[in-house]
Amino acid sequence: LASSTARIVQALALGMLLETFESKNTRNQGYMWAGVLVLCGAVVLFEHHHVFFMTWRKGMQLRIASVAAIYSKTLRLNSTAGVEAASSGRVMNIASNDVERFLLASLFVSYLFWAPIQSMAILGLGI
């Protein structure tokens, strides 16, 4: 939430900074908008990387749990089910490729919620 808000405020501050160059306002006002721009950049930097780290960590936990479930299931498979049912190549493919999608999905699933809200805020402000 803070990162999305800071990005919107950063766009507004950039617009106001450009307006101070055109209207020949005082330097103090330009410095103020430049400071707001830098402050919003810092908020985006720290908040985005913190959230990215936390979601990466949850994705890794999901991945580890999935690989453990696959491993325990392969140990319980009946050996009379056939060679193709539990070949080591097939199990490794599931564990290495398909489970990796949980990690990537955890990083970007929040954008399904935040992107429409941020779009409505931008359209409402008329940026």
C-alpha positions in Angstrom: 0.0 0.0 0.0 2.8 2.4 0.9 4.7 1.6 -2.3 1.6 2.2 -4.5 0.8 5.4 -2.8 4.3 6.6 -3.0 4.4 5.9 -6.7 1.3 8.0 -7.3 2.6 10.8 -5.2 5.9 10.6 -7.0 4.2 11.2 -10.3 2.3 14.1 -8.9 5.5 15.6 -7.4 7.3 15.2 -10.7 4.5 17.1 -12.4 4.6 19.9 -9.9 8.4 20.1 -10.1 8.1 20.6 -13.9 5.5 23.3 -13.4 7.9 25.2 -11.1 10.4 25.3 -14.0 7.8 26.7 -16.4 6.1 29.3 -14.1 9.4 30.7 -12.6 8.3 30.1 -9.1 10.7 30.5 -6.2 13.5 28.0 -5.8 12.2 26.9 -2.4 9.1 25.4 -4.0 11.2 23.6 -6.6 13.5 22.2 -3.8 10.4 21.1 -1.9 9.0 19.1 -4.8 12.4 17.6 -5.5 12.6 16.5 -1.9 9.2 15.0 -2.1 10.3 13.2 -5.2 13.4 11.8 -3.5 11.4 10.8 -0.4 8.8 8.9 -2.4 11.6 7.2 -4.3 13.1 6.0 -1.0 9.7 4.8 0.3 9.2 2.8 -2.9 12.7 1.4 -2.7 12.5 0.1 0.9 8.8 -0.9 0.8 9.0 -2.8 -2.5 12.1 -4.8 -1.5 10.7 -5.6 1.9 7.5 -6.9 0.4 9.4 -8.7 -2.4 11.6 -10.5 0.2 8.6 -11.5 2.3 6.7 -12.9 -0.7 9.8 -14.7 -1.9 10.2 -16.3 1.5 6.5 -17.5 1.5 6.9 -18.8 -2.0 10.0 -20.8 -1.0 8.1 -22.2 2.0 5.3 -23.3 -0.4 7.8 -24.8 -2.7 9.6 -26.7 0.0 6.2 -28.1 1.3 5.2 -29.1 -2.2 8.5 -31.0 -2.8 8.2 -32.7 0.6 4.6 -33.8 -0.3 5.8 -35.1 -3.7 8.7 -37.0 -2.0 6.5 -38.6 0.6 4.0 -39.6 -2.0 6.6 -41.2 -4.2 7.8 -43.2 -1.2 4.3 -44.6 -0.7 3.7 -45.5 -4.3 3.3 -49.2 -4.9 6.1 -50.7 -6.9 3.7 -52.9 -8.8 2.0 -49.9 -10.3 4.5 -50.0 -13.2 7.8 -48.4 -14.1 6.2 -45.4 -15.8 4.0 -44.5 -12.9 6.8 -43.2 -10.7 9.9 -42.9 -12.9 12.6 -40.8 -11.3 12.7 -38.4 -14.3 9.0 -37.7 -14.1 9.2 -37.0 -10.3 12.2 -34.7 -10.8 10.4 -32.8 -13.6 7.5 -32.2 -11.3 9.7 -31.2 -8.4 12.0 -28.9 -10.4 9.8 -27.3 -13.0 6.2 -27.3 -11.9 6.8 -26.5 -8.2 8.9 -23.5 -9.2 5.7 -21.8 -10.4 4.5 -21.5 -6.8 7.5 -19.4 -6.1 6.9 -17.1 -9.0 3.2 -16.9 -8.4 3.7 -15.8 -4.8 5.7 -12.8 -6.1 3.1 -11.5 -8.5 -0.3 -12.6 -7.2 -0.7 -9.4 -5.1 -0.7 -7.4 -8.3 -4.0 -8.9 -9.2 -5.5 -7.1 -6.3 -3.4 -3.9 -6.2 -3.3 -3.1 -10.0 -7.0 -2.3 -10.4 -7.0 -0.2 -7.2 -4.0 1.7 -8.3 -5.5 2.2 -11.8 -8.7 3.6 -10.3 -6.7 6.0 -8.1 -4.7 7.2 -11.1 -7.8 7.7 -13.2 -9.5 9.5 -10.3 -6.6 11.9 -9.9 -6.3 12.5 -13.6 -2.6 11.9 -13.8 
